[in-house]
Amino acid sequence: MLGSKYLCFFIFVLIFNFSLYGIFSHEDEHNAHALFLAALDHPKDTTLSKQAEIALKKLISSDIHANNHHYEVRLIAILALEIEQYQHARHILMKSSHVSQQFEQFFDQKVKDSNNLHLLYDYYLYSGLIFTRYPSFNNSTKDGINSLKKALKYGQKIGISDNEKALIYMYLSEAYYTLYRYRSSSKFAKKVLKITNNSDLAKRATNLLSLSN
């Protein structure tokens, strides 16, 4: 059921980033963006994730970019992705705790008092997806659900498309399913079917709905 989660995550980020920021004209930005998407699409590829990490750090260290906070959120997402590549449980536990702290610090320092709706959307989207979809963060699923709901709130304010909204509904449905909260899972699967025109997404929602009932 969840076998296509990384591909769908990639598709969602692709739609969101290109609709919001457009195709980057700056070579370094374009390269970092492409590596970020590729790393998310291939979560076990350590070379891609390391290249994305380096490229994002290069952008963040530069003072000329207005979207540094957006890059910082993506960097934390890449660091979370890299945890999935660790082999030892002790390392995974230590690193996942560290990344969770990074999200908290980023929120307190960059997001909490911000009126940048796109940044707020980015933060809650990426933290929500990481906390609900990565095995290393299973203990944070409830926090991830709350973040995804906030992402929906800010997404509506910045005008995300129905299909982008439907993908967040799908992630919420899947997250509730992992918590055995089948009624809530069904609720969001139905929301997906109500607004999406994506046949693959509709199929996923239909399958999950049948499992939840």
N, C-alpha and C positions, 0 to 999 in steps of 0.2 A: 504493500500500500504506500509506504513512504520511500520506495526505491528511487523515485525521481525527484526527491526533495532538493538535491543540490542543483540539478538542472533547472528546476522551477525557480529556485532562489536566484540563479544566474539570470534567467529571463526577466524576473521582477526587477532586479537591480539594473539591468540593461535598459528596460523601459523607463524606469524612474530617472536614471541619470541622464539619458539622452533627451528625455522630454523636459527635464528641468534645466540642464546646463547647456544642452546642445553638444555637438561634437567639438572637442577642444581643438583650437588652432595651434596652441603652443605645443611644440614637440615633446617636451618633458611631461606636460600634463596629459597629453594623449597617450604617451607610453605608460605612465603610471596607471591611468584609467584602464587601459587594455590589460595590463598585468593583473590589476585588481580583479577584474571580471574573470580572467582566465584562471586565477587562483581559486576563486569561489566555485568555478565550474569544475575544477579538478582538485578537490580538497586534500587528496593524498600526495599530490605532487609537491615535494619539499622545495624543489628548484623554483617553481613558479611563485610559491608563497614567499620565499626569501627575496626573489627579485621584486615582487610587489612591495614588500616591506622596505627594501632599500630605496625604491623609486618614490614611495610616499614620504619617507623620511627626508629625502632630498628636497621635495617640494615644501615640506613643513619648515625646513631650515632656512628657506629663502623668505625674504621679507616682501617680495614683490607680489605675492598671490593674495587675493582678497578672500579666497575660500579655504584658508589654512585650517579652520576648525572642522570643515567638512572632511578634509584629508585626515585630520587627527582621528575622527570617528572611524574612518575606514582603516586606519592603521591599527586601532584597537581590535577591529573586526578580524584583520589579518592575523594579529597575535593570538586571538582566540582560535582561529582556524588552525594555526600551527600546533596548538595543544592536541588536536586530534591526531597529530603525527607522532606523538610520544608513545613509547612502548610500555613504560613502567607506571603503575598506578600512583605511586608516590609523587612522581614528577607531574603527572596530570593534575593531581589534587593541588599541589603547590602552585602550579602555573595558572590553573583555573581560578584559584583564590586571588592571585595577583591581578589577573585581567579584570575580575569583578571589581577589585579595588580601583583599578584604572578607570573603569566606567564611572564609578562613584565620584572619584576625584574630578574627572572631566565634567561631570554634571555640576558639581559644586562650583567649579572654577569658570566654566565656559557656557553652561546651558541654563542653570537655575534662574539667573536674572536676565536672560537674553530675550529680546523681542524679535529675534530672527526666526520666523516661522519655518523656514527651510532647514535651519540648523536643528530646531526642535524636532522636526519630522525625521531628519537623519538620525539623530540620537536615539529616539524611541524606536525607530524602525530597526536599526542595526542591533541595539541592545536586546530588543524583543526577539528578533530572529535568532540571535546567538543563544539567548537563555532558554528558548523553547526548542531549538532544533539540533543543537550540538550535544552529544552524549556526555561530554565533560561537564556540562552545566545542568544536568538533570535536576539537581536540587534547587535550581532557580526558575523552574518552569512557571510557577505562579507569578513571579516577578516579571518574567518575559511576557506573559499574557497581559499584565497590566500595561507594560510598555507598548505592546502592539495596539492596544485599545487607544492609548494616547497618540500613537502614530496615526491612527484613523482620524482622530479629532483634528490634528494639525494638517493631515492630508486633505481633509475636506476644506480647510481654510485656504490652502494653497492650490486647490483645484486639481487633485489627482484624478485620473480617469476611472471609470467604473471597473475596468479590468484590473487596474492596480489595486483598487479597493477590494475587489473580489479575491485577489491573491492574498491580501492580508486576512480576509475572512477565512480563506482556506487554511492558512497557517494557524489561526486561532482554533479552527475546527480540529485540526490535527493535534494541537497542543492539549486541548480538552480531552481528546480521545486517549492520549497517553496517560492522563490522570484518571481515566475511567469515568469521566463526567460526560456520559453519552448524550444526555439531554442537551447540554450546552454545545457539544460537538455537532449534534443534528441541527441545532438552531443556526449555527454559522455556515454549515454546509448548505442549508436552504437559502441563506443569504447569497451565497456564491451563485447558486443556480438562478436566482432571481435577477441578477444583474450582469452576469458574464455572457460574452458572445464567443468565448474561447472554448472550442470543443474539448480540448485536452483537459482544461481546468474543470469543465462541467462533468467530464467523465470521472475525474478524481473525486469531485464532490459527491457524485451519485454513488460511487463505490463506498465512500466513507459513510454516507448516509445509510446505506444498507447494513453496514457493520454496526452502526450506532443504534439501530432500532431493534 
